[in-house]
Amino acid sequence: MHRLPEAVQDSIESSQIPSPPEILLRLLRTVDDEQATMADLAGIVGKDPGLASRVLGVANSPALRRGRELKDIDTCLIALGTRLIRSLATCL
């Protein structure tokens, strides 16, 4: 599982860290690749603290939250699904 240390997560959530365009393009290409797995997506998201923070935030938003808080990137990506992941990457 790709999990951020709590202190790092708190620090990230307190500010907006821009995502490098090459990371977002790689994420979009991977989302569109039918052979890609959620682990592939988690590996990309886990390399960008700003993107990881936003994925955690969106997955735990009141609109999408399903009971318990999601704390790791893998679970958040599964909960969001590829369509929302693509939308999130496109909007950044």
PDB file with one MODEL, atoms N, CA, C and O in Angstrom:
MODEL        1
ATOM      1  N   MET A   1       0.837  -1.182   0.000  1.00  0.00           N
ATOM      2  CA  MET A   1       0.000   0.000   0.000  1.00  0.00           C
ATOM      3  C   MET A   1       0.881   1.244   0.000  1.00  0.00           C
ATOM      4  O   MET A   1       1.939   1.263   0.629  1.00  0.00           O
ATOM      5  N   HIS A   2       0.449   2.258  -0.692  1.00  0.00           N
ATOM      6  CA  HIS A   2       1.143   3.540  -0.711  1.00  0.00           C
ATOM      7  C   HIS A   2       0.477   4.436   0.314  1.00  0.00           C
ATOM      8  O   HIS A   2      -0.633   4.920   0.091  1.00  0.00           O
ATOM      9  N   ARG A   3       1.149   4.662   1.442  1.00  0.00           N
ATOM     10  CA  ARG A   3       0.584   5.481   2.507  1.00  0.00           C
ATOM     11  C   ARG A   3       1.575   6.582   2.858  1.00  0.00           C
ATOM     12  O   ARG A   3       2.767   6.333   3.037  1.00  0.00           O
ATOM     13  N   LEU A   4       1.064   7.792   2.953  1.00  0.00           N
ATOM     14  CA  LEU A   4       1.905   8.917   3.343  1.00  0.00           C
ATOM     15  C   LEU A   4       1.971   8.994   4.859  1.00  0.00           C
ATOM     16  O   LEU A   4       0.964   8.772   5.531  1.00  0.00           O
ATOM     17  N   PRO A   5       3.145   9.307   5.411  1.00  0.00           N
ATOM     18  CA  PRO A   5       3.225   9.528   6.855  1.00  0.00           C
ATOM     19  C   PRO A   5       2.272  10.653   7.258  1.00  0.00           C
ATOM     20  O   PRO A   5       2.085  11.612   6.509  1.00  0.00           O
ATOM     21  N   GLU A   6       1.676  10.533   8.435  1.00  0.00           N
ATOM     22  CA  GLU A   6       0.663  11.494   8.870  1.00  0.00           C
ATOM     23  C   GLU A   6       1.185  12.926   8.885  1.00  0.00           C
ATOM     24  O   GLU A   6       0.466  13.840   8.479  1.00  0.00           O
ATOM     25  N   ALA A   7       2.409  13.143   9.339  1.00  0.00           N
ATOM     26  CA  ALA A   7       2.971  14.499   9.388  1.00  0.00           C
ATOM     27  C   ALA A   7       3.100  15.089   7.985  1.00  0.00           C
ATOM     28  O   ALA A   7       2.838  16.274   7.780  1.00  0.00           O
ATOM     29  N   VAL A   8       3.499  14.267   7.028  1.00  0.00           N
ATOM     30  CA  VAL A   8       3.628  14.727   5.646  1.00  0.00           C
ATOM     31  C   VAL A   8       2.250  15.041   5.077  1.00  0.00           C
ATOM     32  O   VAL A   8       2.062  16.059   4.411  1.00  0.00           O
ATOM     33  N   GLN A   9       1.296  14.167   5.344  1.00  0.00           N
ATOM     34  CA  GLN A   9      -0.061  14.382   4.851  1.00  0.00           C
ATOM     35  C   GLN A   9      -0.646  15.675   5.408  1.00  0.00           C
ATOM     36  O   GLN A   9      -1.264  16.439   4.667  1.00  0.00           O
ATOM     37  N   ASP A  10      -0.460  15.931   6.701  1.00  0.00           N
ATOM     38  CA  ASP A  10      -0.964  17.164   7.314  1.00  0.00           C
ATOM     39  C   ASP A  10      -0.316  18.393   6.683  1.00  0.00           C
ATOM     40  O   ASP A  10      -0.983  19.396   6.433  1.00  0.00           O
ATOM     41  N   SER A  11       0.976  18.307   6.432  1.00  0.00           N
ATOM     42  CA  SER A  11       1.700  19.419   5.822  1.00  0.00           C
ATOM     43  C   SER A  11       1.197  19.698   4.410  1.00  0.00           C
ATOM     44  O   SER A  11       1.016  20.852   4.021  1.00  0.00           O
ATOM     45  N   ILE A  12       0.978  18.647   3.661  1.00  0.00           N
ATOM     46  CA  ILE A  12       0.501  18.784   2.288  1.00  0.00           C
ATOM     47  C   ILE A  12      -0.896  19.378   2.260  1.00  0.00           C
ATOM     48  O   ILE A  12      -1.181  20.260   1.449  1.00  0.00           O
ATOM     49  N   GLU A  13      -1.766  18.905   3.137  1.00  0.00           N
ATOM     50  CA  GLU A  13      -3.150  19.368   3.147  1.00  0.00           C
ATOM     51  C   GLU A  13      -3.266  20.837   3.522  1.00  0.00           C
ATOM     52  O   GLU A  13      -4.265  21.483   3.205  1.00  0.00           O
ATOM     53  N   SER A  14      -2.259  21.364   4.190  1.00  0.00           N
ATOM     54  CA  SER A  14      -2.328  22.756   4.614  1.00  0.00           C
ATOM     55  C   SER A  14      -1.914  23.727   3.507  1.00  0.00           C
ATOM     56  O   SER A  14      -2.025  24.940   3.687  1.00  0.00           O
ATOM     57  N   SER A  15      -1.444  23.225   2.378  1.00  0.00           N
ATOM     58  CA  SER A  15      -1.045  24.104   1.280  1.00  0.00           C
ATOM     59  C   SER A  15      -1.346  23.439  -0.057  1.00  0.00           C
ATOM     60  O   SER A  15      -1.558  22.229  -0.130  1.00  0.00           O
ATOM     61  N   GLN A  16      -1.360  24.238  -1.099  1.00  0.00           N
ATOM     62  CA  GLN A  16      -1.567  23.723  -2.448  1.00  0.00           C
ATOM     63  C   GLN A  16      -0.212  23.539  -3.119  1.00  0.00           C
ATOM     64  O   GLN A  16       0.522  24.506  -3.328  1.00  0.00           O
ATOM     65  N   ILE A  17       0.108  22.326  -3.447  1.00  0.00           N
ATOM     66  CA  ILE A  17       1.355  22.016  -4.135  1.00  0.00           C
ATOM     67  C   ILE A  17       0.999  21.698  -5.586  1.00  0.00           C
ATOM     68  O   ILE A  17       0.258  20.747  -5.835  1.00  0.00           O
ATOM     69  N   PRO A  18       1.508  22.466  -6.545  1.00  0.00           N
ATOM     70  CA  PRO A  18       1.159  22.193  -7.945  1.00  0.00           C
ATOM     71  C   PRO A  18       1.768  20.877  -8.425  1.00  0.00           C
ATOM     72  O   PRO A  18       2.863  20.496  -8.013  1.00  0.00           O
ATOM     73  N   SER A  19       1.048  20.205  -9.290  1.00  0.00           N
ATOM     74  CA  SER A  19       1.530  18.949  -9.859  1.00  0.00           C
ATOM     75  C   SER A  19       2.294  19.229 -11.142  1.00  0.00           C
ATOM     76  O   SER A  19       1.848  20.025 -11.969  1.00  0.00           O
ATOM     77  N   PRO A  20       3.443  18.581 -11.315  1.00  0.00           N
ATOM     78  CA  PRO A  20       4.186  18.756 -12.567  1.00  0.00           C
ATOM     79  C   PRO A  20       3.353  18.238 -13.748  1.00  0.00           C
ATOM     80  O   PRO A  20       2.747  17.171 -13.649  1.00  0.00           O
ATOM     81  N   PRO A  21       3.317  18.969 -14.848  1.00  0.00           N
ATOM     82  CA  PRO A  21       2.516  18.546 -16.009  1.00  0.00           C
ATOM     83  C   PRO A  21       2.877  17.149 -16.511  1.00  0.00           C
ATOM     84  O   PRO A  21       2.003  16.408 -16.961  1.00  0.00           O
ATOM     85  N   GLU A  22       4.153  16.787 -16.439  1.00  0.00           N
ATOM     86  CA  GLU A  22       4.549  15.465 -16.936  1.00  0.00           C
ATOM     87  C   GLU A  22       3.939  14.338 -16.099  1.00  0.00           C
ATOM     88  O   GLU A  22       3.646  13.265 -16.628  1.00  0.00           O
ATOM     89  N   ILE A  23       3.749  14.571 -14.808  1.00  0.00           N
ATOM     90  CA  ILE A  23       3.101  13.565 -13.953  1.00  0.00           C
ATOM     91  C   ILE A  23       1.634  13.426 -14.359  1.00  0.00           C
ATOM     92  O   ILE A  23       1.125  12.311 -14.474  1.00  0.00           O
ATOM     93  N   LEU A  24       0.958  14.550 -14.575  1.00  0.00           N
ATOM     94  CA  LEU A  24      -0.453  14.513 -14.961  1.00  0.00           C
ATOM     95  C   LEU A  24      -0.635  13.845 -16.322  1.00  0.00           C
ATOM     96  O   LEU A  24      -1.574  13.072 -16.511  1.00  0.00           O
ATOM     97  N   LEU A  25       0.254  14.135 -17.269  1.00  0.00           N
ATOM     98  CA  LEU A  25       0.175  13.489 -18.587  1.00  0.00           C
ATOM     99  C   LEU A  25       0.405  11.987 -18.474  1.00  0.00           C
ATOM    100  O   LEU A  25      -0.277  11.194 -19.124  1.00  0.00           O
ATOM    101  N   ARG A  26       1.359  11.611 -17.654  1.00  0.00           N
ATOM    102  CA  ARG A  26       1.629  10.181 -17.444  1.00  0.00           C
ATOM    103  C   ARG A  26       0.420   9.497 -16.810  1.00  0.00           C
ATOM    104  O   ARG A  26       0.067   8.377 -17.182  1.00  0.00           O
ATOM    105  N   LEU A  27      -0.210  10.172 -15.857  1.00  0.00           N
ATOM    106  CA  LEU A  27      -1.404   9.625 -15.219  1.00  0.00           C
ATOM    107  C   LEU A  27      -2.532   9.462 -16.243  1.00  0.00           C
ATOM    108  O   LEU A  27      -3.201   8.429 -16.271  1.00  0.00           O
ATOM    109  N   LEU A  28      -2.740  10.470 -17.076  1.00  0.00           N
ATOM    110  CA  LEU A  28      -3.787  10.387 -18.103  1.00  0.00           C
ATOM    111  C   LEU A  28      -3.516   9.252 -19.093  1.00  0.00           C
ATOM    112  O   LEU A  28      -4.434   8.522 -19.468  1.00  0.00           O
ATOM    113  N   ARG A  29      -2.269   9.105 -19.512  1.00  0.00           N
ATOM    114  CA  ARG A  29      -1.921   8.011 -20.428  1.00  0.00           C
ATOM    115  C   ARG A  29      -2.170   6.653 -19.778  1.00  0.00           C
ATOM    116  O   ARG A  29      -2.661   5.725 -20.420  1.00  0.00           O
ATOM    117  N   THR A  30      -1.828   6.554 -18.505  1.00  0.00           N
ATOM    118  CA  THR A  30      -1.991   5.288 -17.793  1.00  0.00           C
ATOM    119  C   THR A  30      -3.464   4.970 -17.574  1.00  0.00           C
ATOM    120  O   THR A  30      -3.870   3.815 -17.699  1.00  0.00           O
ATOM    121  N   VAL A  31      -4.268   5.975 -17.251  1.00  0.00           N
ATOM    122  CA  VAL A  31      -5.711   5.761 -17.075  1.00  0.00           C
ATOM    123  C   VAL A  31      -6.323   5.229 -18.373  1.00  0.00           C
ATOM    124  O   VAL A  31      -7.212   4.378 -18.336  1.00  0.00           O
ATOM    125  N   ASP A  32      -5.854   5.724 -19.512  1.00  0.00           N
ATOM    126  CA  ASP A  32      -6.396   5.302 -20.806  1.00  0.00           C
ATOM    127  C   ASP A  32      -5.834   3.969 -21.298  1.00  0.00           C
ATOM    128  O   ASP A  32      -6.340   3.410 -22.271  1.00  0.00           O
ATOM    129  N   ASP A  33      -4.809   3.459 -20.645  1.00  0.00           N
ATOM    130  CA  ASP A  33      -4.195   2.187 -21.023  1.00  0.00           C
ATOM    131  C   ASP A  33      -5.007   1.039 -20.418  1.00  0.00           C
ATOM    132  O   ASP A  33      -5.074   0.900 -19.197  1.00  0.00           O
ATOM    133  N   GLU A  34      -5.615   0.228 -21.263  1.00  0.00           N
ATOM    134  CA  GLU A  34      -6.451  -0.876 -20.785  1.00  0.00           C
ATOM    135  C   GLU A  34      -5.658  -1.932 -20.025  1.00  0.00           C
ATOM    136  O   GLU A  34      -6.238  -2.704 -19.261  1.00  0.00           O
ATOM    137  N   GLN A  35      -4.357  -1.980 -20.218  1.00  0.00           N
ATOM    138  CA  GLN A  35      -3.514  -2.960 -19.536  1.00  0.00           C
ATOM    139  C   GLN A  35      -3.038  -2.471 -18.165  1.00  0.00           C
ATOM    140  O   GLN A  35      -2.497  -3.251 -17.381  1.00  0.00           O
ATOM    141  N   ALA A  36      -3.237  -1.193 -17.880  1.00  0.00           N
ATOM    142  CA  ALA A  36      -2.759  -0.609 -16.619  1.00  0.00           C
ATOM    143  C   ALA A  36      -3.622  -1.079 -15.450  1.00  0.00           C
ATOM    144  O   ALA A  36      -4.812  -1.356 -15.600  1.00  0.00           O
ATOM    145  N   THR A  37      -2.991  -1.159 -14.295  1.00  0.00           N
ATOM    146  CA  THR A  37      -3.686  -1.570 -13.075  1.00  0.00           C
ATOM    147  C   THR A  37      -3.798  -0.383 -12.121  1.00  0.00           C
ATOM    148  O   THR A  37      -3.168   0.654 -12.327  1.00  0.00           O
ATOM    149  N   MET A  38      -4.603  -0.547 -11.085  1.00  0.00           N
ATOM    150  CA  MET A  38      -4.701   0.492 -10.059  1.00  0.00           C
ATOM    151  C   MET A  38      -3.349   0.668  -9.364  1.00  0.00           C
ATOM    152  O   MET A  38      -3.020   1.768  -8.920  1.00  0.00           O
ATOM    153  N   ALA A  39      -2.575  -0.394  -9.271  1.00  0.00           N
ATOM    154  CA  ALA A  39      -1.236  -0.283  -8.678  1.00  0.00           C
ATOM    155  C   ALA A  39      -0.347   0.623  -9.531  1.00  0.00           C
ATOM    156  O   ALA A  39       0.463   1.380  -8.995  1.00  0.00           O
ATOM    157  N   ASP A  40      -0.495   0.551 -10.851  1.00  0.00           N
ATOM    158  CA  ASP A  40       0.254   1.447 -11.744  1.00  0.00           C
ATOM    159  C   ASP A  40      -0.131   2.899 -11.475  1.00  0.00           C
ATOM    160  O   ASP A  40       0.731   3.773 -11.382  1.00  0.00           O
ATOM    161  N   LEU A  41      -1.432   3.146 -11.351  1.00  0.00           N
ATOM    162  CA  LEU A  41      -1.912   4.504 -11.071  1.00  0.00           C
ATOM    163  C   LEU A  41      -1.429   4.977  -9.705  1.00  0.00           C
ATOM    164  O   LEU A  41      -1.009   6.124  -9.556  1.00  0.00           O
ATOM    165  N   ALA A  42      -1.488   4.101  -8.713  1.00  0.00           N
ATOM    166  CA  ALA A  42      -1.040   4.461  -7.363  1.00  0.00           C
ATOM    167  C   ALA A  42       0.443   4.805  -7.357  1.00  0.00           C
ATOM    168  O   ALA A  42       0.867   5.703  -6.629  1.00  0.00           O
ATOM    169  N   GLY A  43       1.230   4.105  -8.155  1.00  0.00           N
ATOM    170  CA  GLY A  43       2.652   4.406  -8.246  1.00  0.00           C
ATOM    171  C   GLY A  43       2.910   5.803  -8.783  1.00  0.00           C
ATOM    172  O   GLY A  43       3.824   6.490  -8.328  1.00  0.00           O
ATOM    173  N   ILE A  44       2.107   6.221  -9.748  1.00  0.00           N
ATOM    174  CA  ILE A  44       2.251   7.567 -10.316  1.00  0.00           C
ATOM    175  C   ILE A  44       1.792   8.612  -9.307  1.00  0.00           C
ATOM    176  O   ILE A  44       2.506   9.580  -9.043  1.00  0.00           O
ATOM    177  N   VAL A  45       0.610   8.418  -8.748  1.00  0.00           N
ATOM    178  CA  VAL A  45       0.060   9.381  -7.785  1.00  0.00           C
ATOM    179  C   VAL A  45       0.967   9.500  -6.569  1.00  0.00           C
ATOM    180  O   VAL A  45       1.162  10.597  -6.047  1.00  0.00           O
ATOM    181  N   GLY A  46       1.516   8.393  -6.119  1.00  0.00           N
ATOM    182  CA  GLY A  46       2.376   8.388  -4.934  1.00  0.00           C
ATOM    183  C   GLY A  46       3.668   9.161  -5.099  1.00  0.00           C
ATOM    184  O   GLY A  46       4.312   9.509  -4.109  1.00  0.00           O
ATOM    185  N   LYS A  47       4.061   9.437  -6.340  1.00  0.00           N
ATOM    186  CA  LYS A  47       5.296  10.193  -6.590  1.00  0.00           C
ATOM    187  C   LYS A  47       5.090  11.701  -6.551  1.00  0.00           C
ATOM    188  O   LYS A  47       6.059  12.460  -6.584  1.00  0.00           O
ATOM    189  N   ASP A  48       3.838  12.141  -6.483  1.00  0.00           N
ATOM    190  CA  ASP A  48       3.525  13.571  -6.489  1.00  0.00           C
ATOM    191  C   ASP A  48       2.716  13.917  -5.238  1.00  0.00           C
ATOM    192  O   ASP A  48       1.522  13.623  -5.178  1.00  0.00           O
ATOM    193  N   PRO A  49       3.347  14.536  -4.241  1.00  0.00           N
ATOM    194  CA  PRO A  49       2.646  14.840  -2.987  1.00  0.00           C
ATOM    195  C   PRO A  49       1.389  15.688  -3.174  1.00  0.00           C
ATOM    196  O   PRO A  49       0.390  15.466  -2.489  1.00  0.00           O
ATOM    197  N   GLY A  50       1.425  16.645  -4.082  1.00  0.00           N
ATOM    198  CA  GLY A  50       0.254  17.489  -4.315  1.00  0.00           C
ATOM    199  C   GLY A  50      -0.908  16.698  -4.885  1.00  0.00           C
ATOM    200  O   GLY A  50      -2.048  16.848  -4.444  1.00  0.00           O
ATOM    201  N   LEU A  51      -0.620  15.860  -5.861  1.00  0.00           N
ATOM    202  CA  LEU A  51      -1.648  15.027  -6.478  1.00  0.00           C
ATOM    203  C   LEU A  51      -2.186  14.014  -5.469  1.00  0.00           C
ATOM    204  O   LEU A  51      -3.393  13.784  -5.396  1.00  0.00           O
ATOM    205  N   ALA A  52      -1.291  13.415  -4.697  1.00  0.00           N
ATOM    206  CA  ALA A  52      -1.718  12.453  -3.673  1.00  0.00           C
ATOM    207  C   ALA A  52      -2.656  13.111  -2.668  1.00  0.00           C
ATOM    208  O   ALA A  52      -3.656  12.519  -2.263  1.00  0.00           O
ATOM    209  N   SER A  53      -2.331  14.320  -2.273  1.00  0.00           N
ATOM    210  CA  SER A  53      -3.171  15.053  -1.332  1.00  0.00           C
ATOM    211  C   SER A  53      -4.554  15.311  -1.916  1.00  0.00           C
ATOM    212  O   SER A  53      -5.564  15.159  -1.229  1.00  0.00           O
ATOM    213  N   ARG A  54      -4.594  15.699  -3.177  1.00  0.00           N
ATOM    214  CA  ARG A  54      -5.887  15.980  -3.804  1.00  0.00           C
ATOM    215  C   ARG A  54      -6.711  14.706  -3.982  1.00  0.00           C
ATOM    216  O   ARG A  54      -7.929  14.729  -3.801  1.00  0.00           O
ATOM    217  N   VAL A  55      -6.068  13.606  -4.330  1.00  0.00           N
ATOM    218  CA  VAL A  55      -6.782  12.329  -4.461  1.00  0.00           C
ATOM    219  C   VAL A  55      -7.381  11.931  -3.111  1.00  0.00           C
ATOM    220  O   VAL A  55      -8.542  11.530  -3.034  1.00  0.00           O
ATOM    221  N   LEU A  56      -6.584  12.045  -2.054  1.00  0.00           N
ATOM    222  CA  LEU A  56      -7.094  11.727  -0.715  1.00  0.00           C
ATOM    223  C   LEU A  56      -8.247  12.650  -0.342  1.00  0.00           C
ATOM    224  O   LEU A  56      -9.243  12.205   0.227  1.00  0.00           O
ATOM    225  N   GLY A  57      -8.114  13.928  -0.661  1.00  0.00           N
ATOM    226  CA  GLY A  57      -9.159  14.895  -0.331  1.00  0.00           C
ATOM    227  C   GLY A  57     -10.458  14.635  -1.069  1.00  0.00           C
ATOM    228  O   GLY A  57     -11.536  14.694  -0.476  1.00  0.00           O
ATOM    229  N   VAL A  58     -10.362  14.349  -2.359  1.00  0.00           N
ATOM    230  CA  VAL A  58     -11.568  14.093  -3.155  1.00  0.00           C
ATOM    231  C   VAL A  58     -12.237  12.793  -2.710  1.00  0.00           C
ATOM    232  O   VAL A  58     -13.457  12.743  -2.554  1.00  0.00           O
ATOM    233  N   ALA A  59     -11.448  11.754  -2.509  1.00  0.00           N
ATOM    234  CA  ALA A  59     -12.016  10.466  -2.100  1.00  0.00           C
ATOM    235  C   ALA A  59     -12.698  10.551  -0.736  1.00  0.00           C
ATOM    236  O   ALA A  59     -13.642   9.808  -0.465  1.00  0.00           O
ATOM    237  N   ASN A  60     -12.225  11.451   0.117  1.00  0.00           N
ATOM    238  CA  ASN A  60     -12.804  11.601   1.451  1.00  0.00           C
ATOM    239  C   ASN A  60     -13.775  12.776   1.554  1.00  0.00           C
ATOM    240  O   ASN A  60     -14.204  13.131   2.652  1.00  0.00           O
ATOM    241  N   SER A  61     -14.120  13.375   0.426  1.00  0.00           N
ATOM    242  CA  SER A  61     -15.065  14.496   0.453  1.00  0.00           C
ATOM    243  C   SER A  61     -16.451  13.989   0.853  1.00  0.00           C
ATOM    244  O   SER A  61     -16.770  12.821   0.634  1.00  0.00           O
ATOM    245  N   PRO A  62     -17.268  14.854   1.434  1.00  0.00           N
ATOM    246  CA  PRO A  62     -18.613  14.435   1.845  1.00  0.00           C
ATOM    247  C   PRO A  62     -19.439  13.841   0.695  1.00  0.00           C
ATOM    248  O   PRO A  62     -20.272  12.964   0.923  1.00  0.00           O
ATOM    249  N   ALA A  63     -19.218  14.307  -0.517  1.00  0.00           N
ATOM    250  CA  ALA A  63     -19.987  13.809  -1.660  1.00  0.00           C
ATOM    251  C   ALA A  63     -19.646  12.362  -2.015  1.00  0.00           C
ATOM    252  O   ALA A  63     -20.494  11.633  -2.531  1.00  0.00           O
ATOM    253  N   LEU A  64     -18.422  11.948  -1.743  1.00  0.00           N
ATOM    254  CA  LEU A  64     -17.980  10.612  -2.157  1.00  0.00           C
ATOM    255  C   LEU A  64     -17.694   9.658  -1.003  1.00  0.00           C
ATOM    256  O   LEU A  64     -17.588   8.450  -1.215  1.00  0.00           O
ATOM    257  N   ARG A  65     -17.573  10.169   0.181  1.00  0.00           N
ATOM    258  CA  ARG A  65     -17.186   9.345   1.328  1.00  0.00           C
ATOM    259  C   ARG A  65     -18.245   8.293   1.606  1.00  0.00           C
ATOM    260  O   ARG A  65     -19.443   8.575   1.591  1.00  0.00           O
ATOM    261  N   ARG A  66     -17.788   7.089   1.856  1.00  0.00           N
ATOM    262  CA  ARG A  66     -18.702   5.966   2.080  1.00  0.00           C
ATOM    263  C   ARG A  66     -18.523   5.385   3.478  1.00  0.00           C
ATOM    264  O   ARG A  66     -18.251   4.195   3.634  1.00  0.00           O
ATOM    265  N   GLY A  67     -18.674   6.214   4.467  1.00  0.00           N
ATOM    266  CA  GLY A  67     -18.586   5.720   5.840  1.00  0.00           C
ATOM    267  C   GLY A  67     -17.264   6.030   6.497  1.00  0.00           C
ATOM    268  O   GLY A  67     -17.146   7.014   7.226  1.00  0.00           O
ATOM    269  N   ARG A  68     -16.274   5.209   6.252  1.00  0.00           N
ATOM    270  CA  ARG A  68     -14.991   5.381   6.939  1.00  0.00           C
ATOM    271  C   ARG A  68     -14.026   6.223   6.105  1.00  0.00           C
ATOM    272  O   ARG A  68     -14.139   6.313   4.883  1.00  0.00           O
ATOM    273  N   GLU A  69     -13.075   6.833   6.810  1.00  0.00           N
ATOM    274  CA  GLU A  69     -12.068   7.646   6.134  1.00  0.00           C
ATOM    275  C   GLU A  69     -11.099   6.747   5.375  1.00  0.00           C
ATOM    276  O   GLU A  69     -10.632   5.738   5.905  1.00  0.00           O
ATOM    277  N   LEU A  70     -10.803   7.114   4.148  1.00  0.00           N
ATOM    278  CA  LEU A  70      -9.829   6.385   3.335  1.00  0.00           C
ATOM    279  C   LEU A  70      -8.473   7.034   3.547  1.00  0.00           C
ATOM    280  O   LEU A  70      -8.326   8.246   3.390  1.00  0.00           O
ATOM    281  N   LYS A  71      -7.470   6.217   3.910  1.00  0.00           N
ATOM    282  CA  LYS A  71      -6.177   6.780   4.291  1.00  0.00           C
ATOM    283  C   LYS A  71      -5.033   6.413   3.364  1.00  0.00           C
ATOM    284  O   LYS A  71      -3.932   6.943   3.514  1.00  0.00           O
ATOM    285  N   ASP A  72      -5.261   5.520   2.411  1.00  0.00           N
ATOM    286  CA  ASP A  72      -4.163   5.176   1.509  1.00  0.00           C
ATOM    287  C   ASP A  72      -4.580   5.410   0.060  1.00  0.00           C
ATOM    288  O   ASP A  72      -5.760   5.349  -0.288  1.00  0.00           O
ATOM    289  N   ILE A  73      -3.603   5.671  -0.749  1.00  0.00           N
ATOM    290  CA  ILE A  73      -3.838   6.041  -2.139  1.00  0.00           C
ATOM    291  C   ILE A  73      -4.523   4.920  -2.908  1.00  0.00           C
ATOM    292  O   ILE A  73      -5.432   5.178  -3.697  1.00  0.00           O
ATOM    293  N   ASP A  74      -4.102   3.691  -2.691  1.00  0.00           N
ATOM    294  CA  ASP A  74      -4.687   2.555  -3.412  1.00  0.00           C
ATOM    295  C   ASP A  74      -6.201   2.502  -3.221  1.00  0.00           C
ATOM    296  O   ASP A  74      -6.952   2.403  -4.191  1.00  0.00           O
ATOM    297  N   THR A  75      -6.641   2.568  -1.974  1.00  0.00           N
ATOM    298  CA  THR A  75      -8.067   2.500  -1.661  1.00  0.00           C
ATOM    299  C   THR A  75      -8.814   3.699  -2.231  1.00  0.00           C
ATOM    300  O   THR A  75      -9.932   3.562  -2.727  1.00  0.00           O
ATOM    301  N   CYS A  76      -8.197   4.869  -2.160  1.00  0.00           N
ATOM    302  CA  CYS A  76      -8.822   6.076  -2.718  1.00  0.00           C
ATOM    303  C   CYS A  76      -9.020   5.943  -4.222  1.00  0.00           C
ATOM    304  O   CYS A  76     -10.081   6.293  -4.739  1.00  0.00           O
ATOM    305  N   LEU A  77      -8.022   5.449  -4.921  1.00  0.00           N
ATOM    306  CA  LEU A  77      -8.125   5.304  -6.373  1.00  0.00           C
ATOM    307  C   LEU A  77      -9.206   4.299  -6.752  1.00  0.00           C
ATOM    308  O   LEU A  77      -9.948   4.514  -7.711  1.00  0.00           O
ATOM    309  N   ILE A  78      -9.295   3.213  -6.011  1.00  0.00           N
ATOM    310  CA  ILE A  78     -10.339   2.221  -6.271  1.00  0.00           C
ATOM    311  C   ILE A  78     -11.714   2.843  -6.043  1.00  0.00           C
ATOM    312  O   ILE A  78     -12.637   2.629  -6.830  1.00  0.00           O
ATOM    313  N   ALA A  79     -11.845   3.613  -4.964  1.00  0.00           N
ATOM    314  CA  ALA A  79     -13.129   4.259  -4.656  1.00  0.00           C
ATOM    315  C   ALA A  79     -13.511   5.281  -5.722  1.00  0.00           C
ATOM    316  O   ALA A  79     -14.688   5.416  -6.057  1.00  0.00           O
ATOM    317  N   LEU A  80     -12.527   5.999  -6.258  1.00  0.00           N
ATOM    318  CA  LEU A  80     -12.810   7.022  -7.266  1.00  0.00           C
ATOM    319  C   LEU A  80     -13.140   6.421  -8.630  1.00  0.00           C
ATOM    320  O   LEU A  80     -14.040   6.899  -9.320  1.00  0.00           O
ATOM    321  N   GLY A  81     -12.422   5.388  -9.014  1.00  0.00           N
ATOM    322  CA  GLY A  81     -12.616   4.800 -10.337  1.00  0.00           C
ATOM    323  C   GLY A  81     -11.887   5.597 -11.409  1.00  0.00           C
ATOM    324  O   GLY A  81     -11.522   6.753 -11.194  1.00  0.00           O
ATOM    325  N   THR A  82     -11.679   4.982 -12.547  1.00  0.00           N
ATOM    326  CA  THR A  82     -10.863   5.606 -13.590  1.00  0.00           C
ATOM    327  C   THR A  82     -11.495   6.863 -14.178  1.00  0.00           C
ATOM    328  O   THR A  82     -10.778   7.792 -14.550  1.00  0.00           O
ATOM    329  N   ARG A  83     -12.812   6.911 -14.269  1.00  0.00           N
ATOM    330  CA  ARG A  83     -13.460   8.093 -14.845  1.00  0.00           C
ATOM    331  C   ARG A  83     -13.198   9.333 -13.990  1.00  0.00           C
ATOM    332  O   ARG A  83     -12.871  10.395 -14.521  1.00  0.00           O
ATOM    333  N   LEU A  84     -13.340   9.202 -12.667  1.00  0.00           N
ATOM    334  CA  LEU A  84     -13.081  10.344 -11.784  1.00  0.00           C
ATOM    335  C   LEU A  84     -11.594  10.670 -11.701  1.00  0.00           C
ATOM    336  O   LEU A  84     -11.221  11.837 -11.576  1.00  0.00           O
ATOM    337  N   ILE A  85     -10.745   9.650 -11.768  1.00  0.00           N
ATOM    338  CA  ILE A  85      -9.300   9.894 -11.761  1.00  0.00           C
ATOM    339  C   ILE A  85      -8.920  10.716 -12.992  1.00  0.00           C
ATOM    340  O   ILE A  85      -8.147  11.669 -12.893  1.00  0.00           O
ATOM    341  N   ARG A  86      -9.463  10.347 -14.140  1.00  0.00           N
ATOM    342  CA  ARG A  86      -9.196  11.088 -15.381  1.00  0.00           C
ATOM    343  C   ARG A  86      -9.691  12.531 -15.253  1.00  0.00           C
ATOM    344  O   ARG A  86      -8.991  13.466 -15.641  1.00  0.00           O
ATOM    345  N   SER A  87     -10.885  12.709 -14.715  1.00  0.00           N
ATOM    346  CA  SER A  87     -11.433  14.062 -14.531  1.00  0.00           C
ATOM    347  C   SER A  87     -10.567  14.887 -13.593  1.00  0.00           C
ATOM    348  O   SER A  87     -10.310  16.062 -13.854  1.00  0.00           O
ATOM    349  N   LEU A  88     -10.122  14.285 -12.514  1.00  0.00           N
ATOM    350  CA  LEU A  88      -9.275  14.981 -11.550  1.00  0.00           C
ATOM    351  C   LEU A  88      -7.967  15.416 -12.204  1.00  0.00           C
ATOM    352  O   LEU A  88      -7.543  16.560 -12.042  1.00  0.00           O
ATOM    353  N   ALA A  89      -7.331  14.515 -12.938  1.00  0.00           N
ATOM    354  CA  ALA A  89      -6.065  14.844 -13.603  1.00  0.00           C
ATOM    355  C   ALA A  89      -6.263  15.921 -14.664  1.00  0.00           C
ATOM    356  O   ALA A  89      -5.394  16.774 -14.848  1.00  0.00           O
ATOM    357  N   THR A  90      -7.379  15.893 -15.354  1.00  0.00           N
ATOM    358  CA  THR A  90      -7.660  16.879 -16.392  1.00  0.00           C
ATOM    359  C   THR A  90      -7.888  18.266 -15.799  1.00  0.00           C
ATOM    360  O   THR A  90      -7.505  19.270 -16.399  1.00  0.00           O
ATOM    361  N   CYS A  91      -8.504  18.322 -14.636  1.00  0.00           N
ATOM    362  CA  CYS A  91      -8.818  19.609 -13.995  1.00  0.00           C
ATOM    363  C   CYS A  91      -7.610  20.254 -13.331  1.00  0.00           C
ATOM    364  O   CYS A  91      -7.656  21.440 -13.004  1.00  0.00           O
ATOM    365  N   LEU A  92      -6.545  19.514 -13.125  1.00  0.00           N
ATOM    366  CA  LEU A  92      -5.379  20.069 -12.435  1.00  0.00           C
ATOM    367  C   LEU A  92      -4.497  20.703 -13.433  1.00  0.00           C
ATOM    368  O   LEU A  92      -3.448  21.240 -13.077  1.00  0.00           O
TER     369      LEU A  92
ENDMDL
END
